[in-house]
């Protein structure tokens, strides 16, 4: 596949029922496949500010290459456009608006003789991950003859679909030069369907989940930044500008026995099946995202996010097993709560001053959470149920030493702290993340893995 650097067409800008028509427009591809395309609009001077101020939630529709009946063979759509850094000020000769759309869809009507009428081919382009990407193997025999061949495809089954990890060579014309790079993708073949775009977005949600799990399994953030679908008469491409792109120079590492390269498909399939269950869908995604997605938050915020992840996993388990409450909501709890309220009311006389009535009201409000199990009890049940190895880790709750939850409470309630506490936050966060990893592995595999790598991590700096 060879891509030109840019494409020119006329477009219509739509927002809130108001349209700006026949705007000369240019779609500009980046130098690398990972660079999201941008769009430049060249409105007339009189319309410059109207166009520049109406980007935001607007939609751009452009058409090109018309047939004899006037039907377009090339349709470009862009949504959620953000004003680019290099836009002009609208001076004469500089009337252009540069945008970075979060979504660009290119529909090209073209015949594909090699595609069966009974199938669609979806390809989801992914960023580099040496454990997922199919590469070229160079070898030579005893005679010195070089043999070049691709290594074996990674194949994963999920949701009754076969996902094949493959690649092709992609050429790009940029600055008068032709460059070539390998484009890695996941291919899924399906039966024909009326709406190619809706099916593409549906499958994209599946791919996002698979890549989120794979990112955790390989310690390498990996995303789908573009997808395409090929039918007998259409080629639709969608660029996803709303993805957090990973560090492309990081090759990833598989550092644990439970996620070695040979067992990767099995681990991903098990994790996806667990992810499909409503009880763990939110909590596992929250944990995966925290562990693999780059963050620019403060160390305090990162610690609180990590603590939210382990709390969410514990809550998912408690709700699944029906152990969230000491006494479940219902007649029994309502009866007990009524008796407690009556005892409180009897304690306070009717002639108490107003501030005492307020005090009684505040105690009443505390009753709503009285029947909920404490985090410590829920955590101990969670650890026991999944046989999670907590050796060498700071306890979640403790009356003897400072625990993960006591530090969390200090941060939430805004207690002042010094530089020594900063070091403790960093140290405790690492223990929290190790606990999250062990919890994830236990939930997915129900196995008690060995974690030798933790032994040199359990000492305070």
Secondary structure, 3 states (H helix, E strand, C coil): CEECCEEEEEEEEEECCEEEEEEEEEEECCCCCCCCCEEEEECCHHHHHHHHHCCCCCEEEEEEEECCCCCEEEEEEEEEEEECCCCCCCCCCCCCEEEEEEEEEEEEECCCCCCCCCCEEEEEEECCCCCCCCCEEEEECCCCCEEEEECCCEEEEECCEEEEEEEEEEEEEECCEEEEEEEEEEEEEECCCCCHHHHHHHHHHHHHHHHHHHHHHHCCCCCEEEEEEECCCEEEEEEECCCCCCCCCCCCCCCCHHHCHHHHHHHHHHHHHHHCCHHHHHHHHHHHHHHHCCCCCCHHHHHHHHHHHHHHHHHHHHHHCCCCECCCCCHHHHHHHHHHHHHHHHHCCCCCCHHHHHHHHHHHHHHHHCCECCHHHHHHHHHHHHCCCCCCCCCCCCCCCCCHHHHHHHHHCCCCCCHHHHHHHHHHHHHHHHHHHHHHHHHHHCCCCCCHHHHHCCCCC
